[in-house]
Amino acid sequence: MFNPVNKNVQRQKRHWRIRAIIKGTASRPRLNVFRSHRAIYCQLIDDNAGQTLLSASSHEIAGINGGNTEGAKAVGKLIAEKAVAKGIKEIVFDRGGYLYHGRVKALADAAREAGLEF
């Protein structure tokens, strides 16, 4: 039978494996992505200092549904605009254990188009 808890635990294990390799610094922070059924969230994180530099979510944008690719594109554009305004151009992308497909890919592509390099 399908058990959603096991699916999330498997995603977390994939994320831990990815995180063993990917590290964010102050000059090149890590763009972390988390998606739920209704929203999508992302953060720019400096792992050396253990600080979140910026964050964006579909809740911040009025009239946006974070459960579809259009909402993910809007969040990707928003985080890129915030980062460029703060002087951050290069990042490391952390897909959070999700497949690089659908909303995660849409967020990444929108962030690239808005000026982030990864």
C-alpha positions as CSV (number, residue, x, y, z in Angstrom):
1,M,0.0,0.0,0.0
2,F,1.0,3.6,-0.6
3,N,2.3,5.4,2.5
4,P,3.0,9.1,2.2
5,V,5.3,9.2,5.2
6,N,7.7,6.7,3.6
7,K,7.7,8.8,0.4
8,N,8.7,11.9,2.4
9,V,11.4,10.0,4.4
10,Q,12.8,8.7,1.1
11,R,12.9,12.3,-0.2
12,Q,14.7,13.5,3.0
13,K,17.3,10.7,2.6
14,R,18.0,11.9,-1.0
15,H,18.3,15.4,0.3
16,W,20.8,14.4,2.9
17,R,22.9,12.7,0.2
18,I,22.8,15.8,-1.9
19,R,23.7,18.0,1.1
20,A,26.8,15.9,1.8
21,I,28.1,17.3,-1.4
22,I,26.6,20.8,-1.8
23,K,27.7,23.6,0.5
24,G,26.6,27.3,0.4
25,T,29.0,30.1,1.2
26,A,28.5,33.8,1.7
27,S,29.8,34.5,-1.9
28,R,27.9,31.6,-3.4
29,P,24.9,30.7,-1.2
30,R,22.7,27.6,-1.6
31,L,19.3,28.0,-3.1
32,N,17.1,25.5,-1.2
33,V,13.7,24.5,-2.5
34,F,10.8,23.0,-0.6
35,R,7.4,22.3,-2.2
36,S,4.1,21.3,-0.6
37,H,0.9,20.6,-2.4
38,R,-0.3,24.2,-2.1
39,A,2.9,26.2,-1.9
40,I,6.5,26.4,-2.9
41,Y,9.3,28.0,-0.8
42,C,12.9,28.8,-1.4
43,Q,15.8,30.1,0.7
44,L,19.3,31.4,0.0
45,I,21.5,29.9,2.7
46,D,25.1,30.5,3.9
47,D,26.0,27.1,5.3
48,N,29.3,28.4,6.7
49,A,27.6,30.9,9.0
50,G,24.4,28.9,9.4
51,Q,22.2,31.8,8.2
52,T,19.4,32.2,5.9
53,L,20.2,35.3,3.7
54,L,16.9,35.6,1.8
55,S,13.7,33.7,1.4
56,A,10.7,33.7,-0.9
57,S,7.4,31.8,-1.0
58,S,4.2,31.6,-3.0
59,H,2.5,33.1,0.0
60,E,4.2,36.4,-0.5
61,I,2.7,37.0,-3.9
62,A,-1.0,37.9,-4.0
63,G,-3.1,35.8,-6.4
64,I,-0.5,33.2,-7.0
65,N,-1.1,29.4,-6.5
66,G,2.1,27.8,-5.4
67,G,0.8,24.4,-6.4
68,N,1.4,24.9,-10.2
69,T,4.4,25.8,-12.4
70,E,3.2,29.4,-12.9
71,G,3.4,30.0,-9.2
72,A,6.9,28.4,-9.1
73,K,8.0,30.7,-11.9
74,A,6.8,33.7,-9.9
75,V,8.7,32.6,-6.8
76,G,11.9,32.0,-8.8
77,K,11.7,35.4,-10.3
78,L,11.1,37.0,-6.8
79,I,14.0,35.2,-5.1
80,A,16.3,36.2,-8.1
81,E,15.2,39.9,-7.9
82,K,15.8,39.9,-4.1
83,A,19.3,38.3,-4.6
84,V,20.4,40.6,-7.3
85,A,19.3,43.6,-5.2
86,K,21.4,42.3,-2.4
87,G,24.4,41.8,-4.7
88,I,24.3,38.0,-5.1
89,K,24.6,36.7,-8.6
90,E,26.1,33.2,-8.3
91,I,24.4,30.4,-6.3
92,V,24.4,26.7,-5.8
93,F,21.1,25.0,-6.5
94,D,19.7,22.5,-4.0
95,R,16.7,20.7,-5.3
96,G,15.8,19.3,-1.9
97,G,15.6,15.7,-2.9
98,Y,12.9,16.4,-5.5
99,L,13.2,15.5,-9.1
100,Y,14.4,18.3,-11.3
101,H,11.1,18.4,-13.0
102,G,7.9,20.4,-13.0
103,R,7.7,23.1,-10.3
104,V,11.3,22.7,-9.2
105,K,12.6,23.1,-12.8
106,A,10.2,26.1,-13.4
107,L,11.6,27.8,-10.3
108,A,15.2,27.2,-11.3
109,D,14.6,28.4,-14.9
110,A,12.8,31.6,-13.8
111,A,15.7,32.3,-11.3
112,R,18.2,31.9,-14.2
113,E,16.2,34.2,-16.5
114,A,16.0,36.9,-13.8
115,G,19.8,37.0,-13.4
116,L,21.1,34.2,-11.1
117,E,23.9,32.0,-12.3
118,F,24.1,28.3,-11.4
